Amino acid sequence: MELPLVVGVDGSDSSLLAIDWAVDEAARLGLPLRLVYASLWERYESAALPGSLERPSERVVAENIVGSAAERARRRNPGLKVSTELVPEEPVDALLREGRNATAVVTGSRGRGQLKGLLLGSVGLAVAARAHCPVIVVRGDKAGLEDAHERILLGAGDSATGAEAVRFAFREAEARKCVLDVVRAWRCPAYETTDHPRLADEPERYHEERASALLDAVLHDAVADHPGVRVRRTTVEGPARKVLLHRSSAADLLIIGAQRRHGHFGLQLGRVGHTLLHHADCPVAIVPQPA
């Protein structure tokens, strides 16, 4: 049985975009959709008199939000299997727990009541940084949200941080029948030893060839397993966060890997992940790689 695609809903405009995106993704992958609203509304129920017939307003709000979300999902795709859940927990804790039995977790880029100056809500950031399943933060321009580019972008790391991301990217490209752009950014350090003869003569070429060899190694098995996926491999000089951010304007989904360290409870995202989650022009998938 396929695990569901879980969506965190809160009634915000950003959440509505996430629902629409997730409905299309669930249909594409043949997955059930699970809509989760999490809030500590029970904190506010103490004001209600015992035995009162009037339900607490926070509970009413929660039920209306999740009910509207389900109606929106079913209207967009009547054939999709949709379930809902009201959880009296902090949203981050609830989505992290739900993610342990999910194919992926989907969130909007801003939550209800977020300040307009915030580029990414705290819930989306915390879930993307700590979940043990892939997390997709739905953000970007109209073309990226509507899959107008017919291509997805994978920022290729090494095998220690990116093997799961590679598998995720190939599955997405196969389901979408679209091009998979795989990019490996490389840098030529200003200060490095020149023990290797190629470093002394042609340092740029040396680093580019290393990036290309790493790309071939990371993609080898996935290319063999998914012969129908059209793959474009590119190595680019520059900081990975800038390279991928620039290319996100021509993609429908940007995918990167993130290593999870056992016993580490803080945010586990580097500069690349932070930059893309805040500024990319298309939805961003963070795919965890177990330590």
Secondary structure, 3 states (H helix, E strand, C coil): CCCCEEEECCCCHHHHHHHHHHHHHHHHHCCCEEEEEECCHHHHHHHCCCCCCCCCHHHHHHHHHHHHHHHHHHHHCCCCCEEEEEECCCHHHHHHHHHHHCCEEEEECCCCCCCCCCCCCHHHHHHHHHCCCCEEEECCCHHHHCCCCCEEEEECCCHHHHHHHHHHHHHHHHHHCCEEEEEEEECCCCCCCCCCHHHHHCHHHHHHHHHHHHHHHHHHHHHHHCCCCCEEEEEEECCHHHHHHHHHHHCCCEEEEEEECCCCCCCCCCHHHHHHHHHCCCCEEEEEEEC
